[in-house]
Amino acid sequence: MSATIIDGKALADQLSMALKKEVAALKEKGTTPGLVVLLVGDNQASQVYVRNKEKRAQELGIHSIVERLPADISETELLERVAFYNQHQEYHGILVQLPLPKHINEEKIILAIDPKKDVDGFHPINMGKLLIGKPDALPCTPYGIMKMLEAYDVEIAGKQAVVIGRSNIVGKPMAQLLLMKDATVTITHSKTQNLAELAKTADILVAAIGQGHFVTKDFVKPGAVVIDVGMNHDENGKLIGDVKFDEVKEIASMITPVPRGVGPMTITMLMAQTVDHAKRTLNP
Ligand SMILES: Nc1nc2c(c(=O)[nH]1)N[C@@H](CN(C=O)c1ccc(C(=O)N[C@@H](CCC(=O)O)C(=O)O)cc1)CN2
C-alpha cells in the first residue's frame, strides 16, 4: 500500500492562519512583529527562499524587510549591519540567509546576532539550550519536522530514529529534538559504514544529506515514516529530494514530498519564532 503523504504545505498554511490572528492581536496591543533578513550575494536558491519568506511575512502582517548586500561585502561591514539591527527596537528577529560567501566566517556572524533576536536558533547559546533540554529558539527545519510528526500523530517515544546528516542546522538539532521525545536516535553521515543497513532499522528516517535520490527503498524498513529534507536539482534542473520518492512511498507508512513537504514548514516556523520574540517584548 502506498504511504500517506505528509502535506507540509497544507500544514504550514493551517499554522499560518493561527499566526495571522496572533499577529493581529499583538498589533492591537501596539506591537508589530518585525523581521529583518540579511541576504548577501546572488545565490539563486537563496533569492527564492528569501522571497518566499518575505511573501509569507507580508501575508501574516509581520513587518519584514530584506537587506540585500553585495557578494563582496566585508565581514566587518556585515558584522556592523548585524550590530545595527541588534539595537533596532522595530525588529524582533534577525536572520542571515545561509550560505554566506566563502570569505565570510559564518560562525562569527551567527555569534554576533543577539540570541534574543535569533529566529533561526543557530546562535551557540540557543544551540546549547537545546542540547541541555531547555530549548529556546529552535532551528526552523527540525522544528517544522517535529510539528509535522505531531500533526500526523507519529509515535516517537521508544521508536528507533535514524538521521542521515550531521549539519548544525538540521542533522544535530533534529537528533536532539527526537531524543527529547524519547526516541532512540542514531546520527549517520557520509563516513558511516553500512548506512543502508542502519537506516533500515529506523521507524523514523530523516534524510538530510544533500544528495539527490540518495535514499532508495533499500534504506527503508517497511512501515517507516520518512522525512525528506533534501533540496537538490537533477540533471534537468528539476527540484528533487534526498529520497527516491516514487519507490520509497510504496513501502513507507508516511513520507514527505519535495517540494511541499519540509520547506514550507521551515518558513512557517521562522514566522512563529518571530511572533514569539515579539510577544516576549510585551512580557519579558
Ligand atoms: N538562515 C537560514 N539559512 C538557510 C536555512 C535556514 O533555515 N536559515 N535553510 C535553508 C534554506 N531555506 C530557508 O532559508 C529553505 C529552503 C527551502 C524552502 C522551501 O519552501 N522549499 C520549497 C521549494 C522551493 C523551490 O521551488 O525551490 C518546498 O520545499 O516546497 C524553504 C526554506 C538553507 N539556508
The ligand as an SDF file (V2000), in Angstrom:
LIG
                    3D

 34 36  0  0  0  0  0  0  0  0999 V2000
   19.4210   31.4400    7.7460 N   0  0  0  0  0  0  0  0  0  0  0  0
   18.9980   30.2970    7.1860 C   0  0  0  0  0  0  0  0  0  0  0  0
   19.5430   29.8930    6.0370 N   0  0  0  0  0  0  0  0  0  0  0  0
   19.1150   28.7150    5.4900 C   0  0  0  0  0  0  0  0  0  0  0  0
   18.0830   27.9510    6.1010 C   0  0  0  0  0  0  0  0  0  0  0  0
   17.5430   28.4120    7.3150 C   0  0  0  0  0  0  0  0  0  0  0  0
   16.6590   27.7710    7.9400 O   0  0  0  0  0  0  0  0  0  0  0  0
   18.0220   29.6050    7.8250 N   0  0  0  0  0  0  0  0  0  0  0  0
   17.5960   26.8090    5.4810 N   0  0  0  0  0  0  0  0  0  0  0  0
   17.9060   26.5530    4.0970 C   0  0  0  0  0  0  0  0  0  0  0  0
   17.0400   27.2380    3.0850 C   0  0  0  0  0  0  0  0  0  0  0  0
   15.6520   27.5540    3.4800 N   0  0  0  0  0  0  0  0  0  0  0  0
   15.4510   28.5390    4.3580 C   0  0  0  0  0  0  0  0  0  0  0  0
   16.1330   29.5300    4.4270 O   0  0  0  0  0  0  0  0  0  0  0  0
   14.5310   26.9980    2.7930 C   0  0  0  0  0  0  0  0  0  0  0  0
   14.6640   26.0870    1.7760 C   0  0  0  0  0  0  0  0  0  0  0  0
   13.5370   25.6560    1.0720 C   0  0  0  0  0  0  0  0  0  0  0  0
   12.2780   26.1170    1.3630 C   0  0  0  0  0  0  0  0  0  0  0  0
   11.0680   25.7360    0.5990 C   0  0  0  0  0  0  0  0  0  0  0  0
    9.9810   26.1750    0.9290 O   0  0  0  0  0  0  0  0  0  0  0  0
   11.1950   24.9600   -0.4730 N   0  0  0  0  0  0  0  0  0  0  0  0
   10.0820   24.6950   -1.3550 C   0  0  0  0  0  0  0  0  0  0  0  0
   10.5940   24.6060   -2.7660 C   0  0  0  0  0  0  0  0  0  0  0  0
   11.1840   25.8970   -3.2430 C   0  0  0  0  0  0  0  0  0  0  0  0
   11.7040   25.8160   -4.6750 C   0  0  0  0  0  0  0  0  0  0  0  0
   10.8740   25.7060   -5.5750 O   0  0  0  0  0  0  0  0  0  0  0  0
   12.9240   25.8600   -4.8780 O   0  0  0  0  0  0  0  0  0  0  0  0
    9.4050   23.3810   -0.9360 C   0  0  0  0  0  0  0  0  0  0  0  0
   10.0740   22.5240   -0.3580 O   0  0  0  0  0  0  0  0  0  0  0  0
    8.2220   23.2580   -1.2270 O   0  0  0  0  0  0  0  0  0  0  0  0
   12.1510   26.9970    2.4050 C   0  0  0  0  0  0  0  0  0  0  0  0
   13.2470   27.4490    3.1040 C   0  0  0  0  0  0  0  0  0  0  0  0
   19.3390   26.9770    3.8130 C   0  0  0  0  0  0  0  0  0  0  0  0
   19.6250   28.2810    4.3060 N   0  0  0  0  0  0  0  0  0  0  0  0
  1  2  1  0
  2  3  2  0
  2  8  1  0
  3  4  1  0
  4  5  2  0
  4 34  1  0
  5  6  1  0
  5  9  1  0
  6  7  2  0
  6  8  1  0
  9 10  1  0
 10 11  1  0
 10 33  1  0
 11 12  1  0
 12 13  1  0
 12 15  1  0
 13 14  2  0
 15 16  1  0
 15 32  2  0
 16 17  2  0
 17 18  1  0
 18 19  1  0
 18 31  2  0
 19 20  2  0
 19 21  1  0
 21 22  1  0
 22 23  1  0
 22 28  1  0
 23 24  1  0
 24 25  1  0
 25 26  2  0
 25 27  1  0
 28 29  2  0
 28 30  1  0
 31 32  1  0
 33 34  1  0
M  END
$$$$
